[in-house]
Amino acid sequence: MTERRISAIPGPEDPQADTRLFFARPWVFIRGVPSMKFLPPEGPPEVAFAGRSNVGKSSLINGIVGQKGLARTSNTPGRTQELNYFVPDGYTGEGDDMPPIALVDMPGYGYAKAPKDQVDAWTKLVFDYLRGRATLKRVFVLIDARHGIKANDQEVLSLLDKAAVSYQIVLTKADKISALALPKLEAATRELIRKRPAAFPEIIATSSEKVEGLDQVQSVIADFAREG
């Protein structure tokens, strides 16, 4: 194992410091996947991000890796139409020189103005990916703190339960609601997912704008990178 690889993977000695170092590295976009046949070979663990269109998914990913332009942000909901893969830079992806983890930006759902055939194609891609990816360790399901869990969020949670894919609720734009409202929302959300078999019980509240809660998401990702 090279010195570069040792320093690139967060270790157990000082997890917080190692996690900060891990995410201080540059990250790169490696592939957009419009259909299952274009998926990269299964290798490192993967953590995916799902959520309604305009939930702030790209901003969260950019905040986590500390790069404003990595995941494309857009004022047009539904722009992300592929599974977009991001990994730490410095790996060839060949043989043993694999990145320790991959982040996967999934197409947003719930955009009413998208053509039906386009929505059907996105839906099939996402469903097939969730059901068939053994290296997928967790899906962060992003929920806008201003709106809470909606009907189409519930549909996605049910799909994840059926596929037995571990998922965790991440509240976005938490700075847009009052300090009194946030704990009530967290409690209500915990109650909604309490009996869901694949739901991870801990909820993370974040604000990309205020850079709040991002370290908690980073810690989860770093733990999966450590486990390999």
Helices and strands as residue ranges (DSSP letters): H 3-8, H 15-24, E 27-33, G 36-38, E 46-51, H 57-65, E 83-88, E 102-105, H 116-132, E 136-144, H 151-163, E 167-172, G 174-176, H 181-193, E 204-205, H 214-227
